[in-house]
Amino acid sequence: MADIIIRGLSKSFGEKHVFRALSLDFASGKRYLLMGPSGSGKTTLLRMIMGLEKSDGGSISFSETPAFGVVFQEDRLCPGFSALENLRMGASLGREEALDALARLMPDGDPHIPVEKLSGGQRRRVAILRAALAPGRNILILDEPFSGLDDESRRRAGAWLKEHAAGKTVLAVSHLEEDAPLLEAEPVMLFDEKGEG
Amino acid sequence: MFVCFWLLIWQLAAAWTDNSIILTGPLETLRSFAAVSREPQFLLSVLRTLAGIAAGFFLAVLLALVLGLIAYRSPFFRQLLAPLLTLLKAIPVASFAILAIIWLRGSNRLSSFVSFVVVFPMVFQNTVSGFDAADGKLLEMASLFQLSAFKKLRFIYIPALLPYLRTCFKTALGMAWRSGVAAELIGQPRGTIGSALYQAKIFLDTPAVFAWTIWIILLSRAFEALVMLLLELLERSLHEPGFQRKEESDGGHHHPGAE
């Protein structure tokens, strides 16, 4: 578990200011849903927290060394490998354990065929499983985790995530308010430069 | 069908010249092919040339993969090797063969040396390009998931490298055989295909030249098939048991639908 403390964070891309002096606290073991219009910097903030993007000013600190399990905006599954192989790559699970997890969250998909042959929703669920089951993770970063999923799959994935994210700090991004109750997450609004949210 | 057409053209051209020293026809070539294959030194010559070229090829591939990985990681090393590679690619095979004769004093390693220097720059450059082609977003994912170097190789680097190696090996193998035999022809190490070709040239034995040429093509194709099989096995070894490749799964029951 890890607290995430953000102080005076600023970031701009050329002339466009994404944040100016942004300060936020994320308590360890809690779930948050970052919301806001497109361009408000939700994904940029997640990338900065993960150390993939540099800030122009301010700081991000952690109460303990962070280890991230991530669902990226794109699935970032290894093409040419099956759902089972992709899951075991990130999650270090036994074969049977991995097949069980896939059967629970992706009962409609074949775990042995290359992931590019699965539907978008099926690939999304593999990415969710890989992030949530990666060993030793204390922070889960979920960038639009339910995109491409139908209502039933969203509910199932939300319930599954709540079960497996217990004790981890979860930062999710969505533009849909109804994703907050799915994850039982506290909504956090980010505003764009004009203050629109 | 098309092969038969060209065989017919060949036979007609041979009949028209009516001189087997200038152009040997397909039937006479076939007879010479059988005769050459029955020579007592035949198997030894084939094995010597094959072993020489194969040793040069595999050594070049091994070194090119290792140095290619280092060059991918170190721009300095990449720049350091650049002039050497330009030089290796510019030097004619004949010069390499003569240098090898001087340096190796007529040893049987002549074809190994020449195929090595011809293959190394090609495989090295393709190895670096293959590593460069590894998906940056997947590497970012791998770093966040703290994947081991072995997993990065298995899931990201080797799949990126394989298409480059497959294409480059086909060209490099052809080059290795052509240059290896040419080097033997120049250096004439005893009991090799190159020296047999040289003997055929001295005695104006054109049917034997044709016969040996067919053997070189067959050996080169068989060696290429072996190397491609090794790449195929490497690719299969990346997967877990039960994995269904694209073409196998295409005929299966699963059809992903939109959600």
Interface residues (C-beta under 8 A of the other chain):
Chain A: M50 L52 A67 F68 G69 V70 F72 E74 R76 C78 P79 G80 F81 S82 L84 E85 R88 M89 G90 R95 G109 D110 H112 I113 P114 K117 L118 S119 G120 G121 Q122 R130 A134 G148 L149 D150 S153
Chain B: K137 L138 E140 M141 L144 F145 Q146 L147 K151 R154 F155 I156 P159 L238 H239 E240 G242 F243 Q244 R245 K246 S249 G252 H254 P256 G257 A258 E259
